[in-house]
Amino acid sequence: MAHWLGTSPDRHFIYNDLVDGKFVSIIFDTVARTKRVVPFPVSAVTVDGKWAVSINYARLRLTRPDYGYGGNGQDARTAVTWPADDGLWLVNLDNGEATLIVTIDSVRDRMPQVKDVHALAYFCHTVFSRDGSKIFWLARTVENLSGQKIVRKWETTSFTCNRDGSDVRRCFPDGWGGSHFNWLDGERLMVTAKYRDAVFSHVLFTIGKTDFTRVGRGLLDFDGHGVFSNDGQWMATDTYPDRLNERKLMVLRMADQAVLPLGSFFVPELYREQYSRCDLHPRWRPDGKILAFNSVHEGTRQVYMIDVKP
């Protein structure tokens, strides 16, 4: 969960850690070589580096072992399905203080109901809008938990709220199963979801409206990790492994929906299991000239950069 921070992003970055038995985040200064501890782990950070969202990674560990953290660095609240003292925390990165802005219990009536008394509801996959004024996140429930083995898939509801936790809204139907998303600006989001005929597509929409539009004119009808360039003119995305065990990387030009392939990257057998997989997860350098992505095509997990200047 590392992020570059603030107006000098080549100097400060933040990452999560376990310190004295607690989950925290560390702000590292690459010039002074100093560390500052923030007493909450981060899940998303505003572009200006002033605010972060924190979630319960110990609870997430029980529902998604590949996403949560081991080590008991937080109270997972395993005895409570809908906790009223946990959810989205807004963290002030200047002073390290946090405020609970949306509780899990507060959205209970807007999520699929559960019958299992041992079920867990939880929040995950948070992201700030580009102007930092809004937060998007997923709220999920999991039933029939047996130890850390999940024997029933989760139910997903998508929400947005203002940065202070007000104006909580649902985004798209639960049955879409959306999971990957990115803000185009302060009002519009792209999500990969089962938009029509149970086929995954990259879908663009405005918060609070139903103006759902399929992106890519049929060329991006798959599940991928779409992310927009800072100027909003391009979207990079990727695929899951195909029958040849290759992941594909591409960019879409928003003006005319043209798709430009950037490469295919082989997945060795070692990295085909769910918990050791390596999604490409493309992301842009702020000036839009370089695209970074993760891959294992050379036999180990690495970060790569590709020149995408016009």
LINZIQUI-V538809 format. One record per residue. SS is DSSP state (a for helix, b for strand, c for the rest). PSI is psi in degrees with one decimal (* if undefined). Layout:
ss:psi
SS:PSI
SS:PSI
This chain:
ss:psi
c:36.7
c:142.0
b:139.8
b:150.0
c:134.4
c:-162.7
c:-13.6
c:68.0
c:-8.9
c:-0.6
c:-43.5
b:137.1
b:161.4
b:144.5
b:160.4
b:151.0
b:171.4
b:113.1
b:124.1
c:39.0
c:8.4
b:143.4
b:127.8
b:179.3
b:152.5
b:126.9
b:119.6
b:132.0
b:114.0
c:-16.7
c:-53.2
c:-13.9
c:39.5
b:158.2
b:140.1
b:128.1
b:127.5
b:126.3
c:25.0
c:139.3
c:148.9
c:150.2
c:-29.7
b:154.3
b:140.3
c:157.2
c:-35.4
c:-4.2
c:14.4
c:-25.5
b:152.4
b:157.6
b:137.4
b:144.7
c:175.9
c:100.1
a:-22.7
a:-39.5
a:-40.1
a:-33.5
a:-35.3
a:-26.3
a:-32.6
c:84.9
c:-26.2
c:-6.3
c:-33.5
c:176.4
c:136.4
c:172.6
c:-1.7
c:41.5
c:-6.9
c:163.5
c:114.3
c:-12.6
c:49.6
c:-19.1
c:-3.8
c:123.3
c:-44.6
c:77.7
c:139.9
c:-0.9
c:23.8
c:157.8
b:-126.4
b:125.0
b:130.4
b:121.3
b:127.1
b:110.7
c:-11.8
c:-43.5
c:-4.9
c:7.5
c:149.1
b:146.6
b:132.6
b:111.0
b:-28.3
b:120.0
b:154.4
c:-39.6
a:-29.5
a:-19.8
a:12.7
a:-43.2
a:-10.0
a:10.2
c:158.7
c:136.9
c:156.2
c:153.8
c:-27.6
c:124.2
c:-17.1
c:7.6
c:156.5
b:131.0
b:142.5
b:163.4
b:148.9
b:179.2
b:64.5
b:152.2
b:137.3
b:148.7
c:164.1
c:-31.3
c:0.2
c:6.2
c:-18.6
b:159.3
b:133.2
b:141.5
b:166.7
b:137.1
b:129.1
b:154.6
b:143.4
b:130.1
c:170.4
c:45.8
b:132.5
b:100.0
c:-121.0
c:15.8
b:121.3
b:120.0
c:8.5
c:132.4
c:156.1
c:159.8
b:140.1
b:132.5
b:137.0
b:140.0
b:156.2
b:158.2
b:166.1
b:163.8
c:-25.1
c:4.4
c:-3.2
c:166.1
c:55.7
c:124.9
b:144.2
b:152.1
c:-54.6
c:163.8
c:142.2
a:-36.2
a:-11.2
a:-25.1
c:30.0
c:142.8
c:-24.3
b:138.2
b:163.1
b:142.5
b:132.7
c:-37.8
c:-149.5
c:-8.0
c:-25.8
b:141.9
b:149.4
b:136.1
b:143.7
b:123.9
b:166.5
b:81.5
b:-53.1
b:139.1
c:33.6
c:26.4
b:128.6
b:137.1
b:161.5
b:116.8
b:129.2
b:138.7
b:164.0
b:136.6
c:130.7
c:-1.1
c:169.7
c:36.2
c:51.9
c:128.8
b:127.2
b:128.8
c:140.2
c:1.1
c:42.5
c:-12.7
c:-15.0
c:36.3
c:71.5
c:170.8
c:125.8
c:173.6
c:76.4
c:139.9
b:133.7
b:146.6
c:159.6
c:-30.8
c:-1.6
c:6.6
c:-19.5
b:152.2
b:125.3
b:146.7
b:176.0
b:176.1
c:164.3
c:165.5
c:137.1
c:-167.1
c:-16.5
c:9.0
c:42.9
b:137.7
b:137.7
b:144.3
b:137.7
b:165.4
b:150.0
b:131.4
b:116.7
c:-32.2
c:-41.4
c:8.8
c:20.3
b:140.4
b:129.0
b:113.3
b:140.5
b:-19.3
b:163.8
b:138.7
b:118.2
b:143.6
c:108.8
c:156.5
a:-34.3
a:-28.7
a:26.0
c:-8.3
c:149.7
a:-45.4
a:-6.9
a:8.5
c:162.5
c:94.4
c:151.4
c:-37.2
c:66.7
c:152.3
b:149.7
b:145.4
c:146.3
c:-32.7
c:-1.0
c:7.3
c:-17.9
b:137.9
b:128.5
b:150.8
b:159.5
b:150.0
b:160.7
c:17.6
c:-17.1
c:10.2
c:-14.8
c:160.0
c:120.1
b:165.8
b:132.0
b:156.5
b:142.7
b:136.2
b:119.7
c:26.5
c:146.7
c:*
